Amino acid sequence: MFGRLMPTEGKFFELFNQHAELCVKGAKEMVALMTNFDDLEIRVHAIEGIEKQADQVTHHAIDMLHKTFITPIDRDDIHQLITRMDDILDLLEDAAQTISLYDIKAITPEAKRLAELCLGCAEKVKAAVGLLHNMDNSREILAICVEIDRLESDADHVMRAAMSKLFRDEPDVRTLIKLKAIYELLETVTDRCEDVANIIEGIIVENA
């Protein structure tokens, strides 16, 4: 009984770190998928496996949240942070499965660039989450969050340019629809990374 009353600070932050690492792994697999279509199904399977691991981490964190009376940071912040990070991998999995389902024969430079920006955002999320256990790191964490916002803005610009080019130059309607869906999923990954950054900024404001 008394164990439930004790702060389990280290455990929550360990789970955040585990999940953030899986986000990076998933994003790396997406970049690899975009780089070499010969390994498409291998990469899709790898991303699906990583997403399942992340689900387990998320469920563990939420279960622990329900069983812990005293938490190191606000309970809602813990829940939002872990679920938004889980959204990142859900979307990466959706993008990979969509590429496979739509039988895309060749990827565009714009899609590859969006995947690279997803990876950049995921790496910054991992860096920020890794420092979150110590509020003395608040200045560095906030600087990383600014970088995530910048990368998300870059993804917005790439997305708009990609859509403009697609509607201007792509003569095949089916190909247009397929690529549009992939662009949107990848750009939404960076949106979720920005959501994570916003949650982290709120945690810093409340606790630093």
Residue pairs with C-beta under 8 A, 6 or more apart in sequence:
4 67
4 68
4 69
5 69
5 70
6 70
7 68
7 70
7 71
7 72
8 64
8 68
8 71
8 72
9 72
9 133
10 133
11 64
12 61
12 64
12 65
12 71
12 72
12 73
12 78
13 72
13 129
13 132
13 133
15 57
15 60
15 61
15 64
15 82
16 61
16 81
16 82
16 85
16 129
16 132
17 126
17 129
17 130
18 57
19 54
19 57
19 58
19 61
19 82
19 85
19 86
19 129
20 85
20 122
20 125
20 126
20 129
20 130
21 126
22 50
22 53
22 54
22 57
22 89
23 54
23 85
23 88
23 89
23 122
23 125
23 126
24 119
24 122
24 123
24 126
25 50
26 47
26 50
26 51
26 54
26 88
26 89
26 92
26 93
26 122
27 88
27 92
27 115
27 118
27 119
27 121
27 122
27 123
27 189
28 119
29 43
29 46
29 47
29 50
29 92
29 96
30 43
30 47
30 92
30 95
30 96
30 115
30 118
30 119
30 186
31 112
31 115
31 116
31 118
31 119
32 39
32 43
33 39
33 40
33 43
33 44
33 47
33 96
33 99
33 115
34 107
34 111
34 112
34 115
35 112
37 104
37 105
37 106
37 107
40 99
40 100
41 100
43 96
44 96
44 97
44 99
44 100
47 89
47 92
47 93
47 96
48 93
48 96
48 97
50 89
51 89
51 90
51 92
51 93
54 85
54 86
54 89
55 86
57 82
58 82
58 83
58 85
58 86
61 78
61 82
62 79
62 82
62 83
65 71
65 75
65 78
65 79
71 78
73 203
73 206
73 207
74 203
74 206
77 199
77 202
77 203
77 206
80 199
81 129
81 196
81 199
81 200
81 203
84 192
84 195
84 196
84 199
85 125
85 129
85 196
87 192
87 195
88 122
88 125
88 189
88 192
88 193
88 196
91 185
91 186
91 188
91 189
91 192
92 118
92 189
94 185
95 182
95 185
95 186
95 189
98 178
98 181
98 182
98 185
99 107
99 182
102 178
102 181
102 182
104 178
104 179
104 182
108 162
108 179
110 158
110 161
110 162
110 165
110 183
111 162
111 179
111 182
111 183
111 186
113 158
114 155
114 158
114 159
114 162
114 183
114 186
114 187
114 190
115 186
117 151
117 152
117 154
117 155
117 158
117 186
117 190
118 155
118 186
118 189
118 190
118 193
120 151
121 148
121 151
121 152
121 155
121 189
121 190
121 193
121 194
122 193
124 144
124 147
124 148
124 151
124 193
124 197
125 148
125 193
125 196
125 197
127 144
128 141
128 144
128 145
128 148
128 196
128 197
128 200
129 196
129 200
131 137
131 140
131 141
131 144
132 141
132 200
132 203
135 204
135 207
135 208
138 204
138 208
141 200
141 204
142 201
142 204
144 197
145 197
145 198
145 200
145 201
148 193
148 194
148 196
148 197
149 194
149 197
151 190
151 193
152 190
152 191
152 193
152 194
155 186
155 187
155 190
156 187
156 190
158 187
159 183
159 184
159 187
162 179
162 183
163 180
163 183
166 176
166 179
166 180
166 183
167 176
170 176
170 179
